[in-house]
């Protein structure tokens, strides 16, 4: 069933383009917008436009930012010798919520997925290698030099990287990407680790699948 207003119906159609938003949810959102004060709707519209006009990718880690460098890369309190490699900007938010990580990040922009036509050249892998080994000069197929990330503190020399943490999702694509990166970084004098996988907090052995239990056993620690 459609709204009798073409304007509201157009809003519903736009909402349905968002992920996980079906038509019924879109209709409820449109009805909520109708009840909102005009000032709040204007602010919402401004925020949507600002996201497209102002947000860019950090020149160092490629996380979303309003400036050339994101706050994490600008921070002098972070350990710039440790890089946590993630798939998307949302993964940075998830790790930051733990308040347990004090290094910096590198956002690949996805994972290697041949079935989807995504290969290493489609991700920010060359830029990662350039951060790990500053003397590295990656070349594209056309022979043009890849843009290397700018130092986080102006003209200061970037600190030597001592560890790269691979924080890919535990699936086939994530495993493939993690393996590729580990082999690519092996020649460099840097420690390459991957976040542990296994039973979640509050989990029950009885209901865990074989793959999860296998990973938990592989990742056991000494007490």
C-alpha positions as CSV (number, residue, x, y, z in Angstrom):
1,X,0.0,0.0,0.0
2,X,1.3,3.4,-1.0
3,X,0.8,6.8,0.8
4,X,-1.6,9.2,-0.8
5,X,1.2,11.8,-0.8
6,X,3.7,11.5,-3.6
7,X,6.3,13.4,-1.4
8,X,5.9,10.9,1.4
9,X,6.0,8.0,-1.0
10,X,9.3,9.4,-2.5
11,X,10.7,9.5,1.0
12,X,9.7,5.9,1.7
13,X,11.4,4.8,-1.6
14,X,14.6,6.5,-0.5
15,X,14.5,4.9,2.9
16,X,14.1,1.4,1.3
17,X,17.5,1.9,-0.4
18,X,19.2,1.8,3.0
19,X,20.6,-1.6,4.1
20,X,18.3,-3.8,6.3
21,X,15.4,-1.3,5.7
22,X,12.3,-3.0,4.2
23,X,9.2,-1.2,3.0
24,X,7.3,-1.4,6.4
25,X,10.2,0.0,8.3
26,X,10.6,2.7,5.7
27,X,7.0,3.6,6.1
28,X,7.4,3.9,9.8
29,X,10.4,6.1,9.4
30,X,8.6,8.3,7.0
31,X,5.7,8.7,9.4
32,X,8.1,9.6,12.2
33,X,9.7,12.3,9.9
34,X,6.2,13.7,9.3
35,X,5.8,14.2,13.1
36,X,9.3,15.8,13.6
37,X,9.5,19.6,14.0
38,X,10.7,21.2,10.7
39,X,13.9,22.5,12.4
40,X,14.9,18.9,13.2
41,X,14.2,17.7,9.7
42,X,16.4,20.6,8.4
43,X,19.2,19.6,10.7
44,X,18.9,15.9,9.5
45,X,19.0,17.0,5.9
46,X,22.1,19.2,6.6
47,X,23.8,16.3,8.3
48,X,23.2,14.0,5.3
49,X,24.6,16.6,2.9
50,X,27.6,17.3,5.1
51,X,28.5,13.6,5.1
52,X,28.9,13.7,1.3
53,X,30.5,17.2,1.1
54,X,32.9,17.1,4.1
55,X,33.9,13.5,4.9
56,X,37.0,12.2,3.3
57,X,39.5,9.4,3.9
58,X,42.5,10.0,6.2
59,X,45.7,10.4,4.2
60,X,47.5,7.9,6.5
61,X,45.0,5.2,7.6
62,X,42.1,5.8,5.2
63,X,39.6,5.9,8.0
64,X,36.7,8.4,7.5
65,X,37.6,11.9,8.7
66,X,36.7,15.6,8.2
67,X,40.3,16.5,7.8
68,X,43.3,15.2,6.0
69,X,44.4,13.3,9.1
70,X,41.9,11.6,11.4
71,X,42.1,12.3,15.2
72,X,43.7,8.9,15.8
73,X,46.6,9.5,13.4
74,X,47.1,13.0,14.8
75,X,47.2,11.8,18.4
76,X,50.6,11.8,20.1
77,X,49.2,9.4,22.8
78,X,48.8,6.5,20.3
79,X,51.5,4.0,19.6
80,X,52.3,4.6,16.0
81,X,54.6,1.6,15.9
82,X,51.6,-0.8,16.0
83,X,49.1,-0.9,13.1
84,X,45.8,-2.8,13.3
85,X,44.6,-3.7,9.8
86,X,40.8,-3.7,9.4
87,X,38.3,-4.1,6.6
88,X,36.0,-1.1,7.0
89,X,35.7,2.1,9.1
90,X,33.0,0.4,11.2
91,X,35.6,-2.1,12.4
92,X,37.7,0.8,13.9
93,X,34.6,1.9,15.9
94,X,34.2,-1.7,17.2
95,X,37.8,-1.9,18.4
96,X,37.8,1.6,19.9
97,X,34.8,0.7,22.0
98,X,37.0,-1.9,23.8
99,X,39.3,0.8,25.2
100,X,42.1,-1.8,25.1
101,X,43.9,-0.8,21.9
102,X,46.2,2.2,21.8
103,X,47.9,1.8,18.4
104,X,46.8,3.1,15.0
105,X,44.8,1.6,12.2
106,X,44.9,0.9,8.5
107,X,41.5,0.5,6.6
108,X,41.8,-1.8,3.6
109,X,38.4,-0.9,2.2
110,X,37.3,-4.5,1.9
111,X,38.7,-8.0,1.6
112,X,40.0,-10.2,-1.2
113,X,37.1,-11.9,-2.8
114,X,37.6,-13.4,-6.3
115,X,33.9,-14.3,-6.6
116,X,33.0,-10.7,-6.2
117,X,35.9,-9.5,-8.5
118,X,37.9,-8.0,-5.7
119,X,41.6,-8.6,-5.8
120,X,44.6,-7.2,-3.9
121,X,44.9,-4.3,-6.3
122,X,41.4,-3.1,-5.4
123,X,42.4,-2.7,-1.7
124,X,44.8,-0.4,0.1
125,X,47.4,-3.1,0.4
126,X,50.2,-1.2,-1.3
127,X,49.7,1.7,1.0
128,X,50.0,-0.6,4.0
129,X,53.3,-2.0,2.8
130,X,54.5,1.6,2.3
131,X,53.7,2.3,5.9
132,X,55.5,-0.8,7.1
133,X,58.5,-0.3,4.9
134,X,59.0,3.4,4.0
135,X,61.6,2.6,1.3
136,X,59.1,0.4,-0.5
137,X,58.0,1.8,-3.8
138,X,55.0,-0.1,-5.1
139,X,54.2,0.3,-8.7
140,X,50.9,-0.1,-10.4
141,X,50.4,-2.1,-13.6
142,X,50.7,1.1,-15.6
143,X,54.1,1.9,-14.0
144,X,52.8,4.9,-12.0
145,X,54.0,5.1,-8.4
146,X,51.3,4.5,-5.7
147,X,50.6,7.5,-3.5
148,X,52.3,6.8,-0.2
149,X,50.6,7.9,3.0
150,X,51.7,11.2,4.4
151,X,53.6,11.2,7.8
152,X,51.1,11.7,10.6
153,X,53.1,14.6,12.1
154,X,54.0,16.8,9.2
155,X,57.6,16.4,8.1
156,X,58.7,14.2,11.0
157,X,60.0,10.8,10.1
158,X,57.4,8.1,10.7
159,X,58.3,5.7,13.6
160,X,59.4,2.2,12.7
161,X,56.5,-0.3,12.7
162,X,57.1,-3.2,15.1
163,X,53.8,-5.0,14.8
164,X,50.9,-5.4,12.4
165,X,47.7,-6.8,13.8
166,X,45.4,-8.4,11.3
167,X,41.8,-7.9,12.4
168,X,39.9,-9.5,9.5
169,X,36.5,-11.1,10.0
170,X,36.6,-14.9,10.6
171,X,35.3,-16.1,7.2
172,X,36.8,-17.4,4.0
173,X,37.4,-13.9,2.5
174,X,38.9,-12.7,5.8
175,X,41.2,-15.7,6.1
176,X,42.3,-15.3,2.5
177,X,43.1,-11.6,3.0
178,X,44.9,-12.3,6.3
179,X,47.1,-15.0,4.7
180,X,47.9,-12.9,1.7
181,X,49.0,-10.0,4.0
182,X,51.0,-12.2,6.3
183,X,53.0,-13.6,3.3
184,X,53.4,-10.2,1.8
185,X,54.8,-8.7,5.1
186,X,57.0,-11.8,5.9
187,X,60.2,-10.4,4.3
188,X,60.0,-7.2,6.4
189,X,61.3,-7.0,10.0
190,X,57.9,-6.7,11.6
191,X,55.8,-8.9,13.8
192,X,52.6,-10.0,12.1
193,X,49.7,-11.2,14.4
194,X,46.0,-11.9,14.1
195,X,43.3,-11.4,16.6
196,X,42.3,-14.5,18.4
197,X,39.2,-16.5,17.6
198,X,37.1,-18.9,19.6
199,X,34.4,-19.0,22.2
200,X,32.6,-15.8,23.0
201,X,32.3,-14.5,26.6
202,X,29.3,-16.3,28.1
203,X,29.4,-19.0,25.4
204,X,28.6,-22.7,26.0
205,X,30.8,-25.5,24.8
206,X,27.7,-27.7,24.2
207,X,26.3,-25.3,21.5
208,X,29.6,-24.3,19.9
209,X,30.3,-25.6,16.4
210,X,33.4,-27.7,15.5
211,X,35.2,-24.8,13.7
212,X,34.8,-22.5,16.6
213,X,36.0,-25.1,19.1
214,X,39.0,-25.9,16.8
215,X,40.0,-22.2,16.7
216,X,39.6,-21.9,20.5
217,X,41.9,-24.9,21.0
218,X,44.5,-23.5,18.5
219,X,44.4,-20.1,20.3
220,X,44.7,-21.4,23.9
221,X,46.9,-19.4,26.2
222,X,49.2,-20.3,29.2
223,X,47.8,-19.3,32.6
